């Protein structure tokens, strides 16, 4: 007789933490080894009074490295971030949005592809059919999003069509109070998207931002045009918009909110449950990336579950090591769940102390 072994959530949380600790140790060994590490971290280690490979045995020990500084990624030379073991690989350089000064740059080799292949595993094949084509309506340019969405489509057997939106130009118009120009530009982007949707029957999946989705839906029924699944992300993605999208904009279409950026990759949301009252909870792609929700006034303290704090992001891949970076986002610390047995973040939004300095209207 075979006895079924039930794994409790507590067990899964412990197992996930053990995997994270082992992964941290492996990544620290990789990035601080003279044979495989990148120039930035090797130079950094030379100024320390300890060897990170000997002192850091798990995730909690990353505190010995302090906090990753925003300014380290602004400007060049970007090759200082390339691990020696990967120096002969083709390189990509992706930028952040540039809404807070000189854009941060991140070197990529294959991380963006891996991130979106993992995300692909969470999509429902009924509503994001394999072989279906995609339309991406959003920022392309120097950002990794364009290539990432294209790879997602290709990985699932489809083709990606693109309409570019330049958020830096929109930011300038917002700052200048040029609302007419901003509206014209939005209509220009949406009209291009509509032409593609009407001209290519194979498009069944869509990536866009909340504001562009709303503008699209003012002009057309996306379900009548054959859209079955929508992957949507941006700073306007909150519970109010989530309800609006599911109930009014795209009823009957699978709607997947996401939280991603150039530095982290892509966090997945807790599967939709009406009991959550449309609140959105995101979980980082551990162990490749993890976030803590910390006290804004004391980032060494993780806030309690249900308490609001600042997002502190750690990225841990062979291509990129970024420990304990204080993001420009805040949210409520959420408990682990069966699918994602590590902490999440709910009610995500712009960090309160930055609301006067960051323009987010484009999304």
Phi, psi and omega per residue, in radians:
X1 nan 2.261 -3.127
X2 -1.650 2.211 3.119
X3 -1.631 2.183 3.122
X4 -1.231 2.367 3.112
X5 -1.805 2.043 3.134
X6 -1.642 2.286 3.105
X7 -1.747 2.078 -3.141
X8 -1.350 2.834 3.083
X9 -1.029 -0.668 3.126
X10 -1.056 -0.712 3.091
X11 -1.110 -0.744 -3.121
X12 -1.137 -0.668 3.094
X13 -1.093 -0.772 3.130
X14 -1.104 -0.728 3.129
X15 -1.137 -0.710 3.133
X16 -1.139 -0.681 3.110
X17 -1.157 -0.678 3.103
X18 -1.116 -0.722 3.094
X19 -1.109 -0.711 3.127
X20 -1.103 -0.797 3.140
X21 -1.041 -0.757 3.133
X22 -1.141 -0.683 3.136
X23 -1.163 -0.721 3.098
X24 -1.021 -0.832 -3.131
X25 -1.052 -0.724 3.124
X26 -1.122 -0.763 -3.114
X27 -1.221 -0.626 3.088
X28 -1.148 -0.740 3.085
X29 -1.037 -0.739 -3.104
X30 -1.168 -0.878 -3.013
X31 -1.373 -0.324 -3.137
X32 -1.902 0.124 3.079
X33 -1.481 2.338 3.109
X34 -1.040 -0.414 -3.125
X35 -1.420 -0.612 -3.012
X36 -2.052 -0.340 -2.982
X37 -1.259 2.963 3.124
X38 -1.674 2.704 -3.100
X39 -0.955 -0.670 -3.099
X40 -1.048 -0.882 -3.061
X41 -1.306 -0.501 3.060
X42 -1.190 -0.712 3.070
X43 -1.143 -0.691 -3.142
X44 -1.086 -0.783 -3.107
X45 -1.131 -0.569 -3.120
X46 -1.118 -0.381 -3.125
X47 -1.625 -0.078 3.134
X48 -1.542 2.773 3.081
X49 -1.691 0.337 3.083
X50 -2.618 2.825 3.068
X51 -1.656 1.994 -3.122
X52 -0.938 -0.541 -3.103
X53 -1.197 -0.395 3.127
X54 -1.672 -0.514 -3.026
X55 -1.617 -0.487 -3.052
X56 -1.717 1.959 -3.088
X57 -1.955 -0.087 -3.128
X58 -3.024 -3.085 -3.040
X59 -1.028 -0.766 -3.091
X60 -1.073 -0.483 -3.090
X61 -1.321 -0.171 3.101
X62 -1.078 -0.291 3.111
X63 -1.028 -0.449 -3.133
X64 -1.166 -0.291 3.128
X65 -1.624 -0.032 -3.114
X66 1.308 -2.670 -3.130
X67 -1.917 2.387 3.061
X68 -1.118 2.330 -3.051
X69 -1.653 2.349 3.113
X70 -0.910 -0.773 -3.024
X71 -1.179 -0.329 -3.111
X72 -1.104 -0.433 -3.101
X73 -1.710 0.027 3.139
X74 -1.658 2.041 -3.125
X75 1.574 -3.131 -3.045
X76 -1.949 -3.023 0.007
X77 -1.384 2.321 -3.069
X78 -1.250 -0.349 -3.133
X79 -1.156 -0.235 3.101
X80 -1.168 -0.222 3.131
X81 -1.655 -0.053 -3.073
X82 -1.510 2.066 3.080
X83 -1.026 2.444 -3.125
X84 -0.972 -0.642 -3.103
X85 -1.194 -0.251 -3.105
X86 -2.029 0.176 -2.987
X87 -1.143 -0.354 -3.129
X88 -1.629 0.092 -3.120
X89 -1.526 2.648 3.029
X90 -1.065 2.377 -3.051
X91 -1.947 2.523 2.945
X92 -2.013 2.589 2.982
X93 -2.140 2.139 3.127
X94 -2.015 2.576 -3.131
X95 -1.943 2.707 2.939
X96 -1.331 3.123 -3.041
X97 -1.119 -0.408 3.139
X98 1.390 0.372 -3.126
X99 -1.432 -0.190 -3.133
X100 -2.206 0.937 3.085
X101 1.752 -2.737 3.116
X102 -0.989 2.244 -3.099
X103 -1.039 2.520 2.989
X104 -1.373 2.518 3.138
X105 -2.020 2.421 3.071
X106 -2.237 2.222 3.063
X107 -1.351 2.369 3.083
X108 -2.255 2.622 2.972
X109 -2.076 -1.085 3.095
X110 -2.378 0.069 -3.091
X111 -0.966 -0.754 -3.075
X112 -1.123 -0.545 3.105
X113 -1.274 -0.771 3.126
X114 -1.064 -0.785 -3.123
X115 -0.989 -0.759 -3.059
X116 -1.446 -0.388 2.985
X117 -1.179 -0.705 3.078
X118 -1.137 -0.719 3.096
X119 -1.099 -0.651 -3.129
X120 -0.995 -0.583 -3.117
X121 -1.146 -0.322 -3.126
X122 -1.578 -0.151 -3.090
X123 -1.480 2.540 3.127
X124 -1.423 2.170 -3.122
X125 -1.171 -0.305 3.087
X126 -1.279 -0.701 -3.043
X127 -1.785 -0.294 2.981
X128 -2.162 1.260 -2.947
X129 -1.059 2.417 3.032
X130 -1.188 2.384 -3.067
X131 1.621 -0.247 3.121
X132 -1.298 2.651 3.064
X133 -1.548 2.821 -3.083
X134 -2.136 2.670 2.897
X135 -2.085 2.234 3.011
X136 -1.859 2.084 3.118
X137 -2.048 1.655 -3.061
X138 3.006 -2.950 -3.046
X139 -1.163 2.262 3.030
X140 -2.008 -1.844 3.034
X141 0.957 -2.286 -3.076
X142 -1.489 0.135 -3.095
X143 -1.565 2.721 -3.120
X144 -1.360 -0.222 -3.029
X145 -1.014 -0.737 -3.099
X146 -1.062 -0.911 -3.126
X147 -1.144 -0.562 -3.136
X148 -1.181 -0.802 3.109
X149 -1.126 -0.699 3.113
X150 -1.078 -0.740 3.116
X151 -1.159 -0.674 3.096
X152 -1.023 -0.811 3.118
X153 -1.073 -0.807 -3.125
X154 -1.141 -0.700 -3.140
X155 -1.070 -0.529 -3.138
X156 -1.684 0.164 3.024
X157 1.575 0.226 -3.096
X158 -2.010 -3.030 3.095
X159 -2.064 2.506 3.105
X160 -1.853 2.236 2.980
X161 -1.752 2.596 -3.024
X162 -2.312 2.485 2.889
X163 -2.206 2.152 -3.068
X164 -1.434 2.522 2.954
X165 -2.253 2.244 -3.139
X166 -1.710 1.731 -3.077
X167 -1.171 -0.426 -3.140
X168 -1.204 -0.628 3.082
X169 -1.193 -0.729 3.099
X170 -1.094 -0.712 3.104
X171 -1.018 -0.719 3.121
X172 -1.101 -0.709 -3.138
X173 -1.184 -0.650 3.110
X174 -1.120 -0.824 -3.129
X175 -1.090 -0.581 -3.131
X176 -1.459 -0.071 -3.112
X177 1.244 0.380 -3.111
X178 -1.529 1.286 -3.076
X179 -1.219 -0.546 3.106
X180 -1.162 -0.790 3.115
X181 -1.101 -0.685 3.125
X182 -1.103 -0.744 3.138
X183 -1.140 -0.721 3.113
X184 -1.098 -0.693 -3.128
X185 -1.184 -0.712 3.107
X186 -1.077 -0.752 3.122
X187 -1.115 -0.651 3.097
X188 -1.053 -0.786 -3.135
X189 -1.168 -0.794 -3.107
X190 -1.128 -0.722 3.136
X191 -1.070 -0.672 3.087
X192 -1.109 -0.735 3.120
X193 -1.074 -0.730 -3.140
X194 -1.116 -0.679 3.119
X195 -1.084 -0.725 3.136
X196 -1.168 -0.771 -3.131
X197 -1.067 -0.694 -3.112
X198 -1.340 -0.400 -3.059
X199 -1.664 -0.159 -3.083
X200 -2.329 1.816 -3.046
X201 -1.165 -0.383 -3.048
X202 -1.360 -0.102 -3.095
X203 -1.367 2.022 3.126
X204 -2.153 -0.112 -3.086
X205 -2.228 2.531 -3.043
X206 -2.377 2.360 2.867
X207 -1.979 2.307 3.040
X208 -2.803 -3.092 3.135
X209 -1.800 2.825 -3.107
X210 -0.952 -0.809 -3.081
X211 -1.197 -0.649 3.111
X212 -1.251 -0.595 3.076
X213 -1.092 -0.785 3.117
X214 -1.066 -0.731 3.129
X215 -1.135 -0.669 3.085
X216 -1.081 -0.792 -3.048
X217 -1.253 -0.277 3.041
X218 -1.237 -0.352 -3.030
X219 -1.925 -0.366 -3.008
X220 -2.720 2.731 2.983
X221 -1.563 1.981 -3.106
X222 -1.155 -0.567 3.117
X223 -1.148 -0.644 3.117
X224 -1.197 -0.423 3.083
X225 -1.523 0.044 3.021
X226 1.699 0.108 3.137
X227 -1.298 2.244 3.135
X228 -1.922 -0.481 -3.107
X229 -2.448 2.420 3.131
X230 -2.202 2.253 3.115
X231 -1.936 2.057 -2.914
X232 -2.362 2.358 3.130
X233 -2.620 2.682 3.128
X234 2.720 2.954 -3.051
X235 -1.189 -0.311 3.127
X236 -1.480 0.038 -3.085
X237 -1.398 1.693 3.107
X238 -2.282 -3.123 -3.085
X239 -1.070 -0.660 -3.133
X240 -1.090 -0.803 3.133
X241 -1.217 -0.638 3.129
X242 -0.998 -0.827 3.105
X243 -1.100 -0.793 -3.129
X244 -1.025 -0.764 -3.118
X245 -1.132 -0.875 -3.068
X246 -1.189 -0.655 -3.032
X247 -1.579 -0.546 -3.016
X248 -2.107 -0.793 -3.050
X249 -1.303 -0.880 -3.016
X250 -2.364 0.916 3.122
X251 -1.055 2.408 3.130
X252 1.539 -0.171 3.093
X253 -1.767 2.387 3.104
X254 -1.163 2.174 -3.020
X255 -2.092 2.040 -3.040
X256 -2.035 1.813 3.044
X257 -1.267 2.536 3.107
X258 -2.430 2.732 3.086
X259 -2.241 1.969 -3.128
X260 -2.573 2.807 3.021
X261 -2.749 3.026 -3.062
X262 -1.085 -0.540 -3.031
X263 -1.492 -0.547 -3.065
X264 -1.682 -0.801 -2.908
X265 1.984 -2.177 -3.020
X266 -2.441 2.105 3.049
X267 -1.604 2.479 3.128
X268 -1.691 2.666 3.134
X269 -1.649 2.697 3.007
X270 -1.037 2.359 3.125
X271 -0.907 2.495 -3.051
X272 -1.039 2.299 3.119
X273 -2.445 2.036 -3.133
X274 -0.936 -0.451 -3.139
X275 -1.147 -0.321 3.138
X276 -1.422 -0.068 3.140
X277 0.977 0.700 3.058
X278 1.221 0.088 3.018
X279 -1.100 2.494 -3.106
X280 -1.926 2.234 3.089
X281 -2.086 2.246 -3.102
X282 -1.898 2.562 3.095
X283 -2.228 2.218 -3.126
X284 -1.148 2.764 -3.111
X285 -1.405 1.139 -3.128
X286 -1.089 2.541 0.037
X287 -1.579 0.125 -3.127
X288 -1.178 -0.505 3.062
X289 -2.667 2.640 -3.123
X290 -2.615 2.560 3.005
X291 -2.271 2.613 3.005
X292 -1.948 2.671 3.048
X293 -1.868 1.984 -2.936
X294 -2.057 2.812 3.083
X295 -1.153 2.129 -3.122
X296 -1.024 -0.515 -3.123
X297 -1.590 -0.215 3.117
X298 -2.587 1.404 -3.038
X299 -1.091 -0.131 3.076
X300 -1.401 -0.197 -3.122
X301 -1.838 2.117 3.009
X302 -1.360 2.309 -3.113
X303 -1.259 2.892 3.121
X304 -1.315 2.809 3.040
X305 -1.032 2.360 -3.113
X306 1.530 -0.091 -3.141
X307 -1.730 2.555 3.138
X308 -1.485 2.403 3.092
X309 -2.684 -3.108 -3.142
X310 -1.560 2.506 3.123
X311 -1.339 2.178 3.035
X312 -1.971 2.017 -3.011
X313 -1.823 2.382 2.984
X314 -2.154 2.226 3.097
X315 -1.953 2.323 -2.971
X316 -2.397 1.396 3.055
X317 -2.226 2.840 3.093
X318 -1.052 -0.402 3.135
X319 -1.493 -0.489 -2.962
X320 -2.634 2.206 3.119
X321 -2.105 2.040 -3.103
X322 -2.396 1.608 -3.072
X323 -1.476 2.250 2.857
X324 1.026 0.929 3.124
X325 -1.558 2.215 3.133
X326 -1.433 1.881 -3.080
X327 -1.279 3.008 3.106
X328 -1.603 0.277 -3.115
X329 -2.001 2.718 3.021
X330 -2.347 2.818 3.134
X331 -3.061 -3.096 -3.109
X332 -1.663 2.270 3.116
X333 -1.149 2.214 -3.087
X334 -1.998 2.617 -3.093
X335 -1.315 2.711 3.032
X336 -1.049 2.709 3.058
X337 -2.246 3.016 -3.086
X338 -0.987 -0.837 -3.086
X339 -1.201 -0.635 -3.100
X340 -2.232 1.531 -3.034
X341 -1.430 0.974 3.029
X342 -2.673 2.955 -3.053
X343 -1.080 2.547 3.054
X344 -2.118 -3.067 3.096
X345 -2.350 2.312 3.116
X346 -2.025 2.845 3.077
X347 0.945 0.811 -3.075
X348 -1.170 2.458 3.085
X349 -2.832 3.089 3.132
X350 -1.162 2.384 3.104
X351 -0.944 2.176 -2.989
X352 -0.897 -0.689 -3.073
X353 -1.237 -0.151 -3.138
X354 -1.868 0.025 -2.997
X355 -1.091 -0.446 -3.134
X356 -1.529 -0.212 -3.037
X357 -1.953 -0.176 -3.078
X358 -2.047 2.283 3.077
X359 -1.637 2.162 -3.102
X360 -2.176 0.141 -3.018
X361 -1.104 -0.386 -3.108
X362 -1.101 -0.537 -3.080
X363 -1.684 nan nan
